[in-house]
Amino acid sequence: MKVFVYIVKCVDNSLYTGISKNLKNRLWQHNNSKLVAKSLRGKLPVVLVYSETHKTMGEALKRESEIKSWRREKKLKLINSLH
């Protein structure tokens, strides 16, 4: 099973970190659905700026928690490491 850990950039320039088994569908939900995460309300649309895959939900949850604990600057370094 593939589980994605992802970071999206919001319209207000904030960053949101999440996990999903279906990244494409989750991004659509963030931008088009009433099932939007509470922390994203009023910050739409979002744009995917980073993603990575993990083999298990447990691994993905640990990584999501790790990234969420970081300050913005460290998240930006991770995002910019792709470019």
Secondary structure, DSSP 8 states (H G I E B T S, - for coil): --EEEEEEEETTS-EEEEEES-HHHHHHHHHH-TT--GGGTTS--EEEEEEEEESSHHHHHHHHHHHHHS-HHHHHHHHHTT-
